[in-house]
Each structure stands twice: as structure tokens, then as C-alpha cells.
């Protein structure tokens, strides 16, 4: 009898606010949060350094100038023509915050890129942990972090850690899914999710494929499954029970409409212009024999396991473990798709499948750099793998035998796995993670070569050539890396008047730069292309428009044609409509 009375007393003492056990738990929580914060900062610094290994280009430079104008009196970006992905509500505010601290310079791109990737990793960790507790949450989060820890080589840095791109769009999407995961079903939660998706949709239409369509599809599947399973309850009762999920789907559709209206309102108020994304479905032969192999190759790159283009070493082989873990996580989610109540897991899977499927059948697939179109697949897959495998290993490690793993989990999913096996798997995964850490450290080289645009900027400054025109990839990038000492404005070859007329650029460009009242240009930079970077080499078109140059210089791969004491901007015409 005494034992029965003392047991509750012991538990009460353990739960008492001032008890030693409570203090230890608080210290442990503080240690975990503090250590996690330091690790996040360390990763941010590492990813900044990794981003610096890829040179600044005009994509990121244009975004840097746009953010600079937003914080200096032009919040609607009047006079700007952006690309079909504006980044207006995602990376541009991020760039603006960085520029408030660092000023306008080329390093803004690298600081923001490192931050974006670190945030994507943290989002994947949060979703991988889900509502699990204890070892399940820790292991799931570590699995997700390990999969994303070490981007692969130059191509991986280009896709994931260079200028703003779709990897940044995954951050608000994962924020929306975290809201779903960590809050109770309510109209406030549904509204918050819709608002986040609408804000992200203004910046990037990829939200439609990676979040909106998956949410509507998953809700529809869950609703049909519930109607078929609960026929005796009646469809009205089932719809009433599912009104929260239906509200999520309706809110997702509304977010698309709100994002489109927001873009139209910005344009109506005189703000930036942004063309609609242009894409089409490829032929069956092109999809099967070109797109599918390229995308398969690109998926290996996203997970750091591209053995087709990179030397096969220990670290690369270890990255194949990530591929295997992701495949297992996806397979488990597919197997339990209808029986599992995990809405977020279903959304991650649907986002992966729809994003990849839409990309594969499109005409946008070319080389590895185009894998940026499916960059969210990496954090989604990492989160899904950790979300599925973490509870298995954590449940076995804690030697649990009670059914159920908490809200949103199938019952007893890890109870069958022997603890010794789970321990062995965790040791193996820990060694793999150590290999990823070594791989990341090896990429953080102390010496970063000076990029060609920087060398060109120094050469032009040394020859007192301060204002000129050139192709897209030599325009805003040179202007930014020179800290504005050399200004190169974007021009292109036009076809409206005659084949050799030069026109003002329209992509990521600002109309005020061509105002001849305040701006001049007296040289043209010709440059060859390199991979996805298009060339600007039509010397005949330049001479037909401006006449014979007074001086011609050759520097590395560049040709610089000079017309002293002239303003070439007066000869340009608007871009053909």
C-alpha cells in the first residue's frame, strides 16, 4: 500500500518546477537549443564560403540592385523589368536586410545564398522531427540535416548556393507545412498557411507545383478515401469532419488568385513588370530520351551523388547512402499513403512527385543547371526521409513497445526493429554523416580564384573605361563587383528595325539606366559564351549601329571596342515588343 502511495508522490516531485529533474531538463533544453543555434550559424558561415567559390553573375547582381532600390525609395521597383521569377517577396527582402548591414557589394549574394540554404536545411530538420519526441525527433532531424549537409561540387553550388533561385522558394513552403504540423486544426492555422503560400506565390510561380497543387490533390485523395471508408456515416457527416482540410484546399486555391492579383496591382501602380512563365510540353521522344536521363542525372547531383561527372571517392560513395535513405523514405510514404494520417508527409511526397513530373514533361530541361527548377525536391526529400525513418530507429532505440507514435503516426511502426539493429544502423549513419562533414570541410578552400568579371572590371577601371554596354552576363555583374566604378548596361541584338540594330535590354533591367540626361556609354564589351551563359559576340551588329570604333582592346576572352567622347546610349532603341 505504501508503494502505491509513494509512486505518485515521486512522479509529482519529478514534475515539480523546482525539482532537480526539472532543472536538468531545462539545462538540457537550453544546451540543445544553444548548440543548435551555434551549429546553424556555423553552417551559414560555411555555406557563405562555399557560395563564394562560384562567381557573381548578373542574375544575382540584378537582384542586389533591385533590393538596394527597394530600401532607397523605390519599394515597387518602378522602371524595372524582372524575369518570370520576381523573388519580390522572398529573396529581395532578404537581400535588402543584408544590404542594410553590409551595403551594396558582391558579397551580398553569397551571404544571402548561404542564409537561404541554411534556412532550407533547418526547415527540413523541423519537418523531419515533426511531432515526434525524444530520440525519434533527434534522429529524424539528423537524417534530414545529413542529406543536405554537403552540396556537390561546382554544379551543386550553382544550383543550390549561387544567385536567388527555387531553393529559396522551398523555405516559405516548408514554413507553411511546419504551421500545419505544429498547430492544432483551426481556421487561424488554415489562414496562416494560405497567407504564407500567397506571399511566396508573388515571388515564384513554382509554389503552384510544389505546394498548391500537392495540397489540393492530397486533400481530395484523403476526402475520397474517407467517403469510401465511412459510407455508413453519410457524406455530409464526413464533409463536416473534414472541413478543416477542405478549408486548406480552398485557401490554397485562393492564394494563387491573390498572388496573381497582387502582381497585377503592382504593375497597375507603376511597379515592376514580370512576364508570365513560358513553358510547353515536350514531345514523347524528347521526354523519354532526353529529359528523363538529364533529370535522373540531376537528381544524383542534388543529393551529392553525381558519379557521372565527378571522381568517385569515399565521400561521393557515401552520398549514395542519402539516395538510398530517400528512396526508402519515399517508398514507406507511398506504402502507407492511405492508411497513415500524416498530412505533412503526404504533402512532401506529392510536392516531390508533382514538381519532378511537371519538369520532366516540359521543354525547360537542358543541362544540369536547369535542376534549379526542381531544387525543392532536395529539402522535401530530406524531410520526408527523416520523418519516416527517425521514428523507426528512435522507437527501437528507446525500446518502446506501446502502440502508436503520437499524432499523425501509424501505430507501432518501430516496435518490430531490434534495439541492437537500430543501434548498428545509427552508428553506420553517424559515420556517413561524419563523411559528409569531411566532404563539406574539404570544399571550404582557403583560396578562392578571382572570377573573370572581377578581372574585367579591374582592367576597365585601369583604362578609365567607366561606362559602357554589353551582353547580359557582363552587365550588372561587372557593375556590382566594381562597386559601381564601372557601369555596363545591358543591350541585345534586335530584329524589329534591321538585323544589326542594338536594343536596350529588358531582363532584370532598369529603365533609368538608359536616360541619356544622366548616363553615358563609350565602349562595348564582346564576350564568348560558356555553357548556359550566352555569348555576346556580334561585332558586325555593333559596328553597323555605332560605326567603326576608335580603339580596340583584347583582354583575356573579352574584346572591348571604344568610341571616345561619344554616348552610345543615344543610338539604342527600346526592346522589340
C-alpha positions, 0 to 999 in steps of 0.5 A: 500500500505504501508503494502505491502511495509513494509512486505518485508522490515521486512522479509529482516531485519529478514534475515539480518546477523546482525539482532537480529533474526539472532543472536538468531538463531545462539545462538540457533544453537550453544546451540543445537549443544553444548548440543548435543555434551555434551549429546553424550559424556555423553552417551559414558561415560555411555555406557563405564560403562555399557560395563564394567559390562560384562567381557573381553573375548578373542574375544575382547582381540584378537582384542586389540592385533591385533590393538596394532600390527597394530600401532607397525609395523605390519599394515597387521597383518602378522602371524595372523589368524582372524575369518570370521569377520576381523573388519580390517577396522572398529573396529581395527582402532578404537581400535588402536586410543584408544590404542594410548591414553590409551595403551594396557589394558582391558579397551580398549574394553569397551571404544571402545564398548561404542564409537561404540554404541554411534556412532550407536545411533547418526547415527540413530538420523541423519537418523531419522531427515533426511531432515526434519526441525524444530520440525519434525527433533527434534522429529524424532531424539528423537524417534530414540535416545529413542529406543536405549537409554537403552540396556537390561540387561546382554544379551543386553550388550553382544550383543550390548556393549561387544567385536567388533561385527555387531553393529559396522558394522551398523555405516559405513552403516548408514554413507553411507545412511546419504551421500545419504540423505544429498547430492544432486544426483551426481556421487561424492555422488554415489562414496562416498557411494560405497567407504564407503560400500567397506571399511566396506565390508573388515571388515564384510561380513554382509554389503552384507545383510544389505546394498548391497543387500537392495540397489540393490533390492530397486533400481530395485523395484523403476526402475520397478515401474517407467517403469510401471508408465511412459510407455508413456515416453519410457524406455530409457527416464526413464533409463536416469532419473534414472541413478543416482540410477542405478549408486548406484546399480552398485557401490554397486555391485562393492564394494563387488568385491573390498572388496573381492579383497582387502582381497585377496591382503592382504593375497597375501602380507603376511597379515592376513588370514580370512576364508570365512563365513560358513553358510547353510540353515536350514531345514523347521522344524528347521526354523519354530520351532526353529529359528523363536521363538529364533529370535522373542525372540531376537528381544524383547531383542534388543529393551529392551523388553525381558519379557521372561527372565527378571522381568517385571517392569515399565521400561521393560513395557515401552520398549514395547512402542519402539516395538510398535513405530517400528512396526508402523514405519515399517508398514507406510514404507511398506504402502507407499513403492511405492508411497513415494520417500524416498530412505533412508527409503526404504533402512532401511526397506529392510536392516531390512527385508533382514538381519532378513530373511537371519538369520532366514533361516540359521543354525547360530541361537542358543541362544540369543547371536547369535542376534549379527548377526542381531544387525543392525536391532536395529539402522535401526529400530530406524531410520526408526521409527523416520523418519516416525513418527517425521514428523507426530507429528512435522507437527501437532505440528507446525500446518502446513497445506501446502502440502508436507514435503520437499524432499523425503516426501509424501505430507501432511502426518501430516496435518490430526493429531490434534495439541492437539493429537500430543501434548498428544502423545509427552508428553506420549513419553517424559515420556517413554523416561524419563523411559528409562533414569531411566532404563539406570541410574539404570544399571550404578552400582557403583560396578562392580564384578571382572570377573573370568579371572581377578581372574585367572590371579591374582592367576597365577601371585601369583604362578609365573605361567607366561606362559602357554596354554589353551582353547580359552576363557582363552587365550588372555583374561587372557593375556590382563587383566594381562597386559601381566604378564601372557601369555596363548596361545591358543591350541585345541584338534586335530584329524589329528595325534591321538585323544589326540594330542594338536594343536596350535590354529588358531582363532584370533591367532598369529603365533609368539606366538608359536616360541619356540626361544622366548616363553615358556609354563609350565602349562595348564589351564582346564576350564568348559564351560558356555553357548556359551563359550566352555569348555576346559576340556580334561585332558586325551588329555593333559596328553597323549601329555605332560605326567603326570604333576608335580603339580596340582592346583584347583582354583575356576572352573579352574584346572591348571596342571604344568610341571616345567622347561619344554616348552610345546610349543615344543610338539604342532603341527600346526592346522589340515588343 
